[in-house]
Amino acid sequence: MSITVEEMNKKVEEIRVKEEEYEAAKTVSTSLGHEVDKLYSEIGKMLLDLGQESFKTPLATVSLRTRKSFKTPKDEESRTEFFNKLKEMGVFESMITVNSNTLNSFLKSEFESAEARGEDMVVYKFPGIEPPTVSVTASLRKV
């Protein structure tokens, strides 16, 4: 099979056109995504103002969703404190190479256990970990 220079040039041109279309679509998609996030934030604030956790409309049920997010220890002292606690709990080997999602799931569970034990959650701190960032957003479920 013989391919001409013209065919190669045409294929490269096709790629360039599609890349430009793709980049433009990504920009539009990102912009729309930010608009959707803003709308979810606004409706979440509306629910909070109403003192409601959910609200049913003809199109969907909107509900508040609370999410806790933990950051990994940043300085050596915090890392050491965190790792020592994991060793004390007997989970160091399974947790040492975890990704962010696994770490957040583990710490969320630990915070829930502490709360169930009656710990004062205002002062409760997992060794080496800063208190979680809590965000409240809304979610929609179709009716």
C-alpha positions as CSV (number, residue, x, y, z in Angstrom):
1,M,0.0,0.0,0.0
2,S,1.4,3.3,-1.0
3,I,0.4,6.5,0.8
4,T,1.0,9.9,-0.8
5,V,2.3,13.0,0.8
6,E,-1.1,14.6,0.0
7,E,-2.9,11.9,1.9
8,M,-0.7,12.4,5.0
9,N,-1.1,16.2,4.8
10,K,-4.9,15.8,4.6
11,K,-5.0,13.4,7.6
12,V,-2.9,15.8,9.7
13,E,-5.3,18.6,8.7
14,E,-8.2,16.4,9.8
15,I,-6.6,15.8,13.1
16,R,-5.9,19.5,13.6
17,V,-9.5,20.5,12.8
18,K,-10.9,17.8,15.2
19,E,-8.4,18.9,18.0
20,E,-9.6,22.5,17.6
21,E,-13.3,21.3,17.8
22,Y,-12.5,19.2,20.8
23,E,-10.7,22.0,22.7
24,A,-13.6,24.4,21.9
25,A,-16.1,21.8,23.2
26,K,-14.1,21.2,26.3
27,T,-14.1,25.0,27.0
28,V,-17.9,25.1,26.6
29,S,-18.3,22.0,28.7
30,T,-16.1,23.4,31.5
31,S,-18.0,26.7,31.4
32,L,-21.4,24.9,31.6
33,G,-20.1,22.7,34.4
34,H,-19.2,25.8,36.4
35,E,-22.7,27.2,35.8
36,V,-24.3,23.9,37.0
37,D,-22.1,23.9,40.1
38,K,-23.1,27.5,40.9
39,L,-26.8,26.6,40.5
40,Y,-26.4,23.6,42.8
41,S,-24.7,25.9,45.4
42,E,-27.6,28.4,45.0
43,I,-30.3,25.8,45.5
44,G,-28.4,24.4,48.4
45,K,-28.4,27.8,50.1
46,M,-32.1,28.1,49.4
47,L,-32.8,24.8,51.2
48,L,-30.7,26.0,54.1
49,D,-32.6,29.3,54.2
50,L,-35.9,27.3,54.2
51,G,-34.5,25.1,57.0
52,Q,-35.2,22.0,54.8
53,E,-33.0,19.0,54.0
54,S,-35.0,18.2,50.9
55,F,-37.7,19.7,48.7
56,K,-39.9,17.9,46.1
57,T,-40.8,19.7,42.9
58,P,-42.6,18.3,39.8
59,L,-39.2,17.9,38.1
60,A,-37.1,16.5,40.8
61,T,-36.4,16.2,44.5
62,V,-33.6,18.4,45.6
63,S,-31.6,17.3,48.7
64,L,-28.7,18.6,50.8
65,R,-25.6,16.6,50.6
66,T,-22.8,17.0,53.2
67,R,-19.3,16.0,52.3
68,K,-16.2,15.8,54.6
69,S,-12.8,16.0,53.0
70,F,-9.5,15.4,54.7
71,K,-6.1,16.5,53.7
72,T,-3.0,14.4,54.1
73,P,-0.4,15.5,56.7
74,K,1.9,18.1,55.2
75,D,4.8,18.4,57.7
76,E,7.1,15.7,59.1
77,E,5.7,16.0,62.6
78,S,2.1,15.5,61.5
79,R,3.1,12.6,59.2
80,T,4.9,10.9,62.1
81,E,2.0,11.4,64.4
82,F,-0.4,10.0,61.8
83,F,1.8,7.0,60.9
84,N,2.3,6.2,64.6
85,K,-1.5,6.2,65.1
86,L,-2.0,3.9,62.1
87,K,0.6,1.5,63.5
88,E,-1.1,1.6,66.9
89,M,-4.4,0.7,65.2
90,G,-2.7,-2.2,63.3
91,V,-3.6,-0.7,59.8
92,F,-0.3,0.9,58.9
93,E,0.7,-1.7,56.3
94,S,-2.7,-1.6,54.5
95,M,-3.0,2.2,54.7
96,I,0.6,3.4,53.9
97,T,0.1,3.4,50.1
98,V,-3.6,4.5,50.0
99,N,-5.0,7.0,47.6
100,S,-7.0,10.1,48.6
101,N,-10.4,8.4,48.3
102,T,-9.3,5.5,50.5
103,L,-7.8,7.9,53.1
104,N,-11.0,10.0,53.1
105,S,-13.2,6.9,53.5
106,F,-11.0,5.6,56.4
107,L,-11.0,9.0,58.2
108,K,-14.7,9.5,57.7
109,S,-15.3,6.2,59.3
110,E,-13.0,7.0,62.2
111,F,-14.8,10.3,62.8
112,E,-18.2,8.6,62.7
113,S,-16.9,6.0,65.2
114,A,-15.6,8.8,67.5
115,E,-19.0,10.5,67.3
116,A,-20.8,7.3,68.1
117,R,-18.5,6.8,71.1
118,G,-19.7,10.2,72.4
119,E,-16.4,12.1,71.6
120,D,-16.7,15.8,71.6
121,M,-16.5,16.4,67.9
122,V,-15.6,20.1,68.3
123,V,-12.2,19.1,69.7
124,Y,-11.8,15.6,68.3
125,K,-8.7,15.3,66.1
126,F,-7.3,12.2,64.4
127,P,-3.5,12.3,65.1
128,G,-1.6,14.1,62.4
129,I,-4.7,15.1,60.4
130,E,-6.2,18.5,60.3
131,P,-10.0,18.7,60.9
132,P,-12.0,17.9,57.8
133,T,-13.3,20.5,55.4
134,V,-17.1,20.2,55.3
135,S,-19.0,21.3,52.2
136,V,-22.7,21.2,51.8
137,T,-24.1,21.0,48.3
138,A,-27.4,20.0,46.8
139,S,-28.3,17.0,44.6
140,L,-31.3,16.3,42.4
141,R,-33.1,13.1,41.9
142,K,-35.6,12.7,39.2
143,V,-39.2,12.1,40.2
